[in-house]
Amino acid sequence: MRLRPLTDGIPKPMLPVLNHPFLEHTICYLKKYDITEIILALSYLPEVIKDYFGNGRRLGVRLHYTLEDSPLGTAGAVKNAEQYLDSTFAVLNGDIFTDIDIAAMHGFHRKRKSKATIALTWVDNPCAFGVVEADNDGRIRRFMEKPAPDEVTTNWINAGVYLIEPEVLQQVPKNTYYMFERGLFPRLLELGETMCGYRFHGQWFDMGTPEKYLCLNRDLLLSKNKPSLIGSPRENGLYCAEDTVIDPSVQISGPVVIARRSRIGQRVCLKGPVVIDADCAIGNAAVLEEAVLWHGVKIGEGAVLRRCVVGNGNEIGAGEQVIDRIVPPYGTESTGQ
């Protein structure tokens, strides 16, 4: 199942991950590598993103925005930002979270004198991804999109992180829907240009489905290198805002993240990974395990939530069980798992 209706009315990059927009995590990741000039290619509900991030100063970066009147595809969207691109630049897919060392990737890119370098990650089942065949030196020989099981020749896939030289954009038509994967990259191979694959073994998550979105929150909380945005832990693996109200009888087995103005009632059991956004209220004796709650959720007394996502503004009744489910933001159509 795709992320809709979780993304109805919410641009995918603004989905909350550990109580911060996914895109905020990406910007902080780039800033760690001193990448502070960032262009955001927007199409769906651009004002939501612009209103939240503004010029980027709050995060220590400088943001530029480009808008698409109609979908331009992955390469077409970058072509639309060509005015800002006068040296080697990085491209990141908007639904990918990674901790790849982009500085090391850049060193590899320069050493190989590559026109375009693609980050490659290993997966057990590559059939749902774009497979990239490369030789021992990393030079790319072939692309294959979503191969059948009997067509798989490698488990290294396109990780959605690219380093590109600006002259490559001469091959991308203006104001036209055009993709990196099916258009530009195969075209560069046809022209005999040097293209390389950079293999890495670090974190790599995509959030293309509700299941993967829940896994992203879970795996980030369980990882050794947790995102800096959540701050420092207290006892029992608890990360929470100063104004959170937690009854002394609450049982906490972290990691658990709780945002501002939330209230946790008596005898509540929180078994991490659990994420609770701002202005939530958890009723007495409720149980939450591997749960992600968005803004303003109210949980009734004795309710049980396991392996679920509950969208903005929902109320879960007393004694209700929400297990292996996605509850979209209040006012959108409910969807089971």
C-alpha positions as a Markdown table, in Angstrom:
| # | Residue | x | y | z |
|---|---|---|---|---|
| 1 | Met | 0.0 | 0.0 | 0.0 |
| 2 | Arg | 1.3 | 3.5 | -0.9 |
| 3 | Leu | 1.5 | 6.3 | 1.6 |
| 4 | Arg | -1.8 | 7.8 | 0.7 |
| 5 | Pro | -4.0 | 8.7 | 2.5 |
| 6 | Leu | -1.3 | 9.5 | 5.0 |
| 7 | Thr | 0.0 | 12.1 | 2.5 |
| 8 | Asp | -3.4 | 13.6 | 1.6 |
| 9 | Gly | -2.9 | 17.3 | 2.4 |
| 10 | Ile | 0.7 | 16.7 | 3.5 |
| 11 | Pro | 3.7 | 16.8 | 1.1 |
| 12 | Lys | 5.7 | 13.6 | 1.6 |
| 13 | Pro | 8.9 | 15.4 | 2.7 |
| 14 | Met | 6.9 | 17.0 | 5.5 |
| 15 | Leu | 5.8 | 13.7 | 7.0 |
| 16 | Pro | 6.9 | 13.7 | 10.7 |
| 17 | Val | 9.8 | 11.4 | 11.5 |
| 18 | Leu | 10.7 | 11.4 | 15.2 |
| 19 | Asn | 8.4 | 14.5 | 15.4 |
| 20 | His | 10.3 | 16.5 | 12.8 |
| 21 | Pro | 9.6 | 16.8 | 9.1 |
| 22 | Phe | 11.5 | 14.2 | 7.1 |
| 23 | Leu | 13.0 | 17.0 | 5.0 |
| 24 | Glu | 14.4 | 18.7 | 8.2 |
| 25 | His | 16.4 | 15.5 | 8.9 |
| 26 | Thr | 17.8 | 15.6 | 5.3 |
| 27 | Ile | 18.8 | 19.3 | 5.6 |
| 28 | Cys | 20.6 | 18.7 | 8.9 |
| 29 | Tyr | 22.4 | 15.7 | 7.3 |
| 30 | Leu | 23.6 | 17.9 | 4.4 |
| 31 | Lys | 24.7 | 20.6 | 6.8 |
| 32 | Lys | 26.9 | 18.1 | 8.6 |
| 33 | Tyr | 28.9 | 17.9 | 5.4 |
| 34 | Asp | 29.0 | 21.7 | 5.0 |
| 35 | Ile | 26.5 | 21.6 | 2.2 |
| 36 | Thr | 24.6 | 24.8 | 3.0 |
| 37 | Glu | 23.3 | 25.9 | -0.5 |
| 38 | Ile | 20.2 | 23.7 | -1.0 |
| 39 | Ile | 17.6 | 23.9 | -3.8 |
| 40 | Leu | 14.2 | 22.3 | -3.1 |
| 41 | Ala | 12.4 | 21.2 | -6.2 |
| 42 | Leu | 8.7 | 21.5 | -5.2 |
| 43 | Ser | 5.4 | 20.5 | -6.9 |
| 44 | Tyr | 2.7 | 19.3 | -4.4 |
| 45 | Leu | 1.6 | 21.9 | -1.8 |
| 46 | Pro | 4.8 | 23.9 | -2.1 |
| 47 | Glu | 3.6 | 26.6 | 0.4 |
| 48 | Val | 3.5 | 24.1 | 3.2 |
| 49 | Ile | 7.3 | 23.5 | 2.8 |
| 50 | Lys | 8.1 | 27.2 | 2.2 |
| 51 | Asp | 6.2 | 28.4 | 5.2 |
| 52 | Tyr | 7.9 | 25.9 | 7.5 |
| 53 | Phe | 11.5 | 26.3 | 6.3 |
| 54 | Gly | 11.6 | 29.9 | 4.9 |
| 55 | Asn | 15.0 | 30.9 | 3.8 |
| 56 | Gly | 16.7 | 28.2 | 5.8 |
| 57 | Arg | 18.5 | 30.5 | 8.2 |
| 58 | Arg | 17.0 | 28.8 | 11.3 |
| 59 | Leu | 18.8 | 25.6 | 10.3 |
| 60 | Gly | 22.0 | 27.3 | 9.2 |
| 61 | Val | 21.6 | 26.9 | 5.5 |
| 62 | Arg | 20.4 | 28.9 | 2.5 |
| 63 | Leu | 17.4 | 27.5 | 0.7 |
| 64 | His | 16.2 | 28.2 | -2.8 |
| 65 | Tyr | 13.0 | 26.9 | -4.3 |
| 66 | Thr | 11.9 | 25.9 | -7.8 |
| 67 | Leu | 8.3 | 25.1 | -8.7 |
| 68 | Glu | 6.8 | 22.7 | -11.2 |
| 69 | Asp | 3.6 | 23.7 | -12.9 |
| 70 | Ser | 3.3 | 20.1 | -14.1 |
| 71 | Pro | 5.4 | 17.1 | -13.2 |
| 72 | Leu | 8.9 | 17.1 | -14.7 |
| 73 | Gly | 10.3 | 13.8 | -13.4 |
| 74 | Thr | 13.5 | 13.4 | -11.4 |
| 75 | Ala | 15.9 | 14.8 | -14.1 |
| 76 | Gly | 13.5 | 17.4 | -15.4 |
| 77 | Ala | 13.1 | 18.8 | -11.9 |
| 78 | Val | 16.9 | 19.3 | -11.6 |
| 79 | Lys | 17.0 | 20.8 | -15.1 |
| 80 | Asn | 14.4 | 23.3 | -13.7 |
| 81 | Ala | 17.0 | 24.4 | -11.1 |
| 82 | Glu | 19.9 | 24.6 | -13.6 |
| 83 | Gln | 20.4 | 28.4 | -12.9 |
| 84 | Tyr | 21.8 | 27.5 | -9.5 |
| 85 | Leu | 24.1 | 24.6 | -10.6 |
| 86 | Asp | 27.5 | 25.8 | -11.8 |
| 87 | Ser | 29.7 | 23.1 | -10.2 |
| 88 | Thr | 29.5 | 19.5 | -9.0 |
| 89 | Phe | 26.2 | 19.1 | -7.2 |
| 90 | Ala | 24.4 | 16.4 | -5.2 |
| 91 | Val | 20.9 | 15.2 | -5.8 |
| 92 | Leu | 18.9 | 13.3 | -3.2 |
| 93 | Asn | 15.5 | 11.6 | -3.7 |
| 94 | Gly | 12.9 | 13.1 | -1.5 |
| 95 | Asp | 11.8 | 9.9 | 0.2 |
| 96 | Ile | 15.2 | 8.4 | 1.0 |
| 97 | Phe | 17.0 | 8.6 | 4.4 |
| 98 | Thr | 20.7 | 7.7 | 4.4 |
| 99 | Asp | 23.8 | 8.3 | 6.4 |
| 100 | Ile | 26.2 | 7.9 | 3.5 |
| 101 | Asp | 29.5 | 9.8 | 3.8 |
| 102 | Ile | 28.9 | 12.2 | 1.0 |
| 103 | Ala | 32.4 | 13.7 | 1.4 |
| 104 | Ala | 33.9 | 10.3 | 0.7 |
| 105 | Met | 31.6 | 9.8 | -2.2 |
| 106 | His | 32.7 | 13.1 | -3.6 |
| 107 | Gly | 36.3 | 12.1 | -3.3 |
| 108 | Phe | 35.5 | 8.9 | -5.2 |
| 109 | His | 33.7 | 10.9 | -7.9 |
| 110 | Arg | 36.6 | 13.2 | -8.5 |
| 111 | Lys | 39.2 | 10.5 | -8.5 |
| 112 | Arg | 37.3 | 8.6 | -11.2 |
| 113 | Lys | 36.6 | 11.8 | -13.1 |
| 114 | Ser | 33.0 | 10.7 | -13.3 |
| 115 | Lys | 30.3 | 12.8 | -15.0 |
| 116 | Ala | 27.7 | 11.2 | -12.8 |
| 117 | Thr | 28.2 | 9.0 | -9.7 |
| 118 | Ile | 25.3 | 7.0 | -8.2 |
| 119 | Ala | 25.3 | 5.7 | -4.6 |
| 120 | Leu | 24.7 | 2.0 | -4.6 |
| 121 | Thr | 23.3 | 0.0 | -1.6 |
| 122 | Trp | 22.9 | -3.8 | -1.3 |
| 123 | Val | 19.4 | -5.3 | -0.8 |
| 124 | Asp | 18.4 | -8.9 | -0.4 |
| 125 | Asn | 15.6 | -8.6 | -3.0 |
| 126 | Pro | 16.4 | -6.1 | -5.8 |
| 127 | Cys | 13.3 | -6.8 | -7.9 |
| 128 | Ala | 11.5 | -3.7 | -6.7 |
| 129 | Phe | 14.4 | -1.3 | -7.4 |
| 130 | Gly | 16.7 | -0.1 | -10.1 |
| 131 | Val | 19.7 | -2.5 | -10.4 |
| 132 | Val | 23.1 | -1.1 | -11.4 |
| 133 | Glu | 25.8 | -3.2 | -12.8 |
| 134 | Ala | 29.3 | -1.9 | -12.3 |
| 135 | Asp | 32.8 | -3.3 | -12.7 |
| 136 | Asn | 35.5 | -3.7 | -10.0 |
| 137 | Asp | 36.6 | -0.1 | -10.5 |
| 138 | Gly | 33.0 | 1.2 | -10.0 |
| 139 | Arg | 32.4 | 2.1 | -13.7 |
| 140 | Ile | 28.8 | 1.5 | -14.5 |
| 141 | Arg | 28.1 | -0.9 | -17.4 |
| 142 | Arg | 24.3 | -1.4 | -17.3 |
| 143 | Phe | 21.0 | -0.3 | -15.7 |
| 144 | Met | 18.0 | -2.5 | -15.2 |
| 145 | Glu | 14.7 | -1.2 | -13.7 |
| 146 | Lys | 12.8 | -3.7 | -11.5 |
| 147 | Pro | 14.2 | -6.9 | -12.9 |
| 148 | Ala | 12.3 | -10.2 | -12.7 |
| 149 | Pro | 13.8 | -12.7 | -10.3 |
| 150 | Asp | 15.5 | -14.7 | -13.2 |
| 151 | Glu | 17.0 | -11.5 | -14.6 |
| 152 | Val | 18.8 | -10.4 | -11.4 |
| 153 | Thr | 22.6 | -10.2 | -12.0 |
| 154 | Thr | 23.5 | -8.1 | -8.9 |
| 155 | Asn | 22.0 | -7.0 | -5.6 |
| 156 | Trp | 23.4 | -3.5 | -5.8 |
| 157 | Ile | 20.7 | -1.0 | -6.4 |
| 158 | Asn | 20.3 | 2.8 | -7.1 |
| 159 | Ala | 20.2 | 4.4 | -3.7 |
| 160 | Gly | 18.8 | 7.7 | -4.9 |
| 161 | Val | 21.9 | 9.8 | -4.1 |
| 162 | Tyr | 23.8 | 11.3 | -7.1 |
| 163 | Leu | 26.8 | 13.5 | -7.7 |
| 164 | Ile | 26.6 | 15.2 | -11.1 |
| 165 | Glu | 28.7 | 17.6 | -13.2 |
| 166 | Pro | 26.6 | 20.5 | -14.4 |
| 167 | Glu | 27.4 | 20.0 | -18.1 |
| 168 | Val | 25.5 | 16.7 | -18.0 |
| 169 | Leu | 22.2 | 18.7 | -17.8 |
| 170 | Gln | 22.7 | 19.7 | -21.5 |
| 171 | Gln | 21.3 | 16.2 | -22.2 |
| 172 | Val | 18.0 | 17.0 | -20.4 |
| 173 | Pro | 15.3 | 18.7 | -22.4 |
| 174 | Lys | 13.7 | 21.8 | -20.9 |
| 175 | Asn | 10.2 | 21.9 | -19.5 |
| 176 | Thr | 9.8 | 18.2 | -20.3 |
| 177 | Tyr | 9.1 | 15.2 | -18.1 |
| 178 | Tyr | 12.4 | 13.3 | -18.0 |
| 179 | Met | 13.9 | 10.8 | -15.6 |
| 180 | Phe | 17.4 | 10.1 | -14.4 |
| 181 | Glu | 16.8 | 6.3 | -14.3 |
| 182 | Arg | 15.2 | 5.7 | -17.7 |
| 183 | Gly | 16.4 | 8.8 | -19.5 |
| 184 | Leu | 19.6 | 10.6 | -18.6 |
| 185 | Phe | 21.7 | 7.8 | -17.2 |
| 186 | Pro | 21.2 | 5.4 | -20.1 |
| 187 | Arg | 21.8 | 8.3 | -22.4 |
| 188 | Leu | 25.2 | 9.0 | -20.8 |
| 189 | Leu | 26.1 | 5.4 | -21.2 |
| 190 | Glu | 25.2 | 5.6 | -24.9 |
| 191 | Leu | 27.5 | 8.6 | -25.3 |
| 192 | Gly | 30.4 | 6.8 | -23.6 |
| 193 | Glu | 30.6 | 9.2 | -20.7 |
| 194 | Thr | 32.2 | 8.0 | -17.5 |
| 195 | Met | 29.6 | 7.0 | -14.9 |
| 196 | Cys | 30.4 | 5.3 | -11.6 |
| 197 | Gly | 28.7 | 3.5 | -8.8 |
| 198 | Tyr | 29.7 | 4.2 | -5.2 |
| 199 | Arg | 29.0 | 1.2 | -3.0 |
| 200 | Phe | 28.2 | 1.8 | 0.6 |
| 201 | His | 26.9 | -0.2 | 3.5 |
| 202 | Gly | 25.4 | 2.4 | 5.9 |
| 203 | Gln | 21.9 | 3.3 | 6.7 |
| 204 | Trp | 19.4 | 3.4 | 3.9 |
| 205 | Phe | 15.7 | 3.6 | 4.3 |
| 206 | Asp | 12.9 | 4.6 | 1.9 |
| 207 | Met | 9.4 | 5.4 | 3.1 |
| 208 | Gly | 7.4 | 4.6 | 0.0 |
| 209 | Thr | 4.7 | 2.7 | 2.0 |
| 210 | Pro | 3.1 | 3.1 | 5.4 |
| 211 | Glu | 5.0 | -0.1 | 6.5 |
| 212 | Lys | 8.3 | 1.4 | 5.5 |
| 213 | Tyr | 7.4 | 4.7 | 7.1 |
| 214 | Leu | 6.8 | 3.0 | 10.4 |
| 215 | Cys | 10.0 | 1.0 | 10.0 |
| 216 | Leu | 11.9 | 4.3 | 9.4 |
| 217 | Asn | 10.8 | 5.7 | 12.7 |
| 218 | Arg | 11.5 | 2.4 | 14.5 |
| 219 | Asp | 14.9 | 1.8 | 12.9 |
| 220 | Leu | 16.1 | 5.4 | 13.5 |
| 221 | Leu | 15.2 | 5.2 | 17.2 |
| 222 | Leu | 16.9 | 1.8 | 17.5 |
| 223 | Ser | 20.1 | 2.9 | 15.6 |
| 224 | Lys | 23.3 | 3.7 | 17.4 |
| 225 | Asn | 23.6 | 7.0 | 15.7 |
| 226 | Lys | 20.3 | 8.6 | 16.4 |
| 227 | Pro | 19.4 | 11.9 | 14.7 |
| 228 | Ser | 20.6 | 15.0 | 16.6 |
| 229 | Leu | 17.2 | 16.6 | 16.3 |
| 230 | Ile | 15.7 | 14.5 | 19.1 |
| 231 | Gly | 18.2 | 15.8 | 21.7 |
| 232 | Ser | 19.8 | 13.8 | 24.5 |
| 233 | Pro | 18.2 | 10.9 | 26.4 |
| 234 | Arg | 17.0 | 10.9 | 30.0 |
| 235 | Glu | 16.6 | 7.7 | 32.0 |
| 236 | Asn | 15.1 | 4.6 | 30.4 |
| 237 | Gly | 15.9 | 5.9 | 26.9 |
| 238 | Leu | 13.4 | 8.7 | 27.1 |
| 239 | Tyr | 13.7 | 11.8 | 24.9 |
| 240 | Cys | 11.1 | 14.4 | 25.8 |
| 241 | Ala | 10.4 | 18.1 | 25.9 |
| 242 | Glu | 10.7 | 20.0 | 29.2 |
| 243 | Asp | 6.9 | 20.8 | 29.3 |
| 244 | Thr | 5.8 | 17.1 | 28.8 |
| 245 | Val | 3.7 | 15.9 | 31.7 |
| 246 | Ile | 4.4 | 12.3 | 32.6 |
| 247 | Asp | 2.8 | 10.6 | 35.7 |
| 248 | Pro | 5.3 | 9.0 | 38.0 |
| 249 | Ser | 3.6 | 5.7 | 37.7 |
| 250 | Val | 4.3 | 5.4 | 33.9 |
| 251 | Gln | 6.4 | 2.5 | 32.8 |
| 252 | Ile | 8.9 | 3.4 | 30.1 |
| 253 | Ser | 11.1 | 1.0 | 28.2 |
| 254 | Gly | 12.9 | 3.2 | 25.6 |
| 255 | Pro | 13.6 | 4.4 | 23.2 |
| 256 | Val | 10.6 | 6.8 | 23.5 |
| 257 | Val | 10.4 | 10.3 | 22.0 |
| 258 | Ile | 7.7 | 12.7 | 23.3 |
| 259 | Ala | 7.2 | 16.2 | 22.0 |
| 260 | Arg | 5.9 | 19.4 | 23.6 |
| 261 | Arg | 2.8 | 19.8 | 25.7 |
| 262 | Ser | 1.9 | 16.1 | 25.6 |
| 263 | Arg | 0.4 | 14.4 | 28.7 |
| 264 | Ile | 1.0 | 10.8 | 29.8 |
| 265 | Gly | -1.6 | 9.4 | 32.3 |
| 266 | Gln | -1.3 | 7.0 | 35.2 |
| 267 | Arg | 0.0 | 3.5 | 34.8 |
| 268 | Val | 0.6 | 4.0 | 31.1 |
| 269 | Cys | 3.1 | 1.5 | 29.5 |
| 270 | Leu | 5.4 | 2.8 | 26.8 |
| 271 | Lys | 7.5 | 0.1 | 25.2 |
| 272 | Gly | 9.8 | 1.6 | 22.6 |
| 273 | Pro | 10.3 | 2.4 | 19.9 |
| 274 | Val | 7.5 | 4.9 | 20.5 |
| 275 | Val | 7.1 | 8.3 | 19.0 |
| 276 | Ile | 4.5 | 10.8 | 20.4 |
| 277 | Asp | 4.1 | 14.2 | 18.8 |
| 278 | Ala | 3.0 | 17.5 | 20.4 |
| 279 | Asp | -0.3 | 18.0 | 22.2 |
| 280 | Cys | -1.1 | 14.3 | 22.6 |
| 281 | Ala | -3.0 | 12.9 | 25.6 |
| 282 | Ile | -2.5 | 9.3 | 26.7 |
| 283 | Gly | -5.2 | 8.0 | 29.0 |
| 284 | Asn | -4.6 | 6.0 | 32.1 |
| 285 | Ala | -3.4 | 2.4 | 31.7 |
| 286 | Ala | -3.0 | 2.6 | 28.0 |
| 287 | Val | -0.3 | 0.5 | 26.3 |
| 288 | Leu | 1.8 | 1.7 | 23.4 |
| 289 | Glu | 4.4 | -0.5 | 21.7 |
| 290 | Glu | 6.1 | 0.3 | 18.4 |
| 291 | Ala | 3.6 | 3.1 | 17.8 |
| 292 | Val | 3.9 | 6.5 | 16.1 |
| 293 | Leu | 1.4 | 9.2 | 17.1 |
| 294 | Trp | 1.1 | 12.4 | 15.2 |
| 295 | His | 0.0 | 15.8 | 16.5 |
| 296 | Gly | -3.0 | 16.1 | 18.8 |
| 297 | Val | -3.8 | 12.4 | 19.2 |
| 298 | Lys | -5.9 | 11.4 | 22.2 |
| 299 | Ile | -5.8 | 7.8 | 23.5 |
| 300 | Gly | -8.5 | 6.6 | 25.8 |
| 301 | Glu | -8.1 | 4.7 | 29.1 |
| 302 | Gly | -6.9 | 1.1 | 28.7 |
| 303 | Ala | -6.4 | 1.4 | 24.9 |
| 304 | Val | -3.7 | -0.8 | 23.3 |
| 305 | Leu | -1.7 | 0.3 | 20.3 |
| 306 | Arg | 1.0 | -1.9 | 18.7 |
| 307 | Arg | 2.9 | -1.5 | 15.4 |
| 308 | Cys | 0.7 | 1.3 | 14.2 |
| 309 | Val | 0.7 | 4.9 | 13.0 |
| 310 | Val | -2.1 | 7.3 | 14.2 |
| 311 | Gly | -2.5 | 10.5 | 12.2 |
| 312 | Asn | -3.2 | 14.0 | 13.4 |
| 313 | Gly | -6.2 | 14.7 | 15.5 |
| 314 | Asn | -7.5 | 11.2 | 16.0 |
| 315 | Glu | -9.2 | 9.9 | 19.1 |
| 316 | Ile | -8.8 | 6.3 | 20.1 |
| 317 | Gly | -11.6 | 5.2 | 22.4 |
| 318 | Ala | -11.2 | 3.6 | 25.9 |
| 319 | Gly | -10.3 | 0.0 | 25.6 |
| 320 | Glu | -9.9 | 0.1 | 21.8 |
| 321 | Gln | -7.1 | -1.9 | 20.2 |
| 322 | Val | -5.2 | -0.5 | 17.3 |
| 323 | Ile | -2.8 | -3.3 | 16.1 |
| 324 | Asp | -0.9 | -3.5 | 12.8 |
| 325 | Arg | -2.9 | -0.6 | 11.4 |
| 326 | Ile | -2.6 | 2.9 | 9.8 |
| 327 | Val | -5.1 | 5.5 | 11.1 |
| 328 | Pro | -4.9 | 8.4 | 8.7 |
| 329 | Pro | -5.2 | 12.0 | 9.9 |
| 330 | Tyr | -8.6 | 12.8 | 11.2 |
| 331 | Gly | -11.0 | 13.7 | 8.3 |
| 332 | Thr | -9.4 | 11.3 | 5.8 |
| 333 | Glu | -10.6 | 7.8 | 4.9 |
| 334 | Ser | -9.5 | 5.2 | 7.3 |
| 335 | Thr | -7.3 | 2.4 | 6.0 |
| 336 | Gly | -6.5 | -1.0 | 7.6 |
| 337 | Gln | -3.4 | -3.1 | 7.1 |
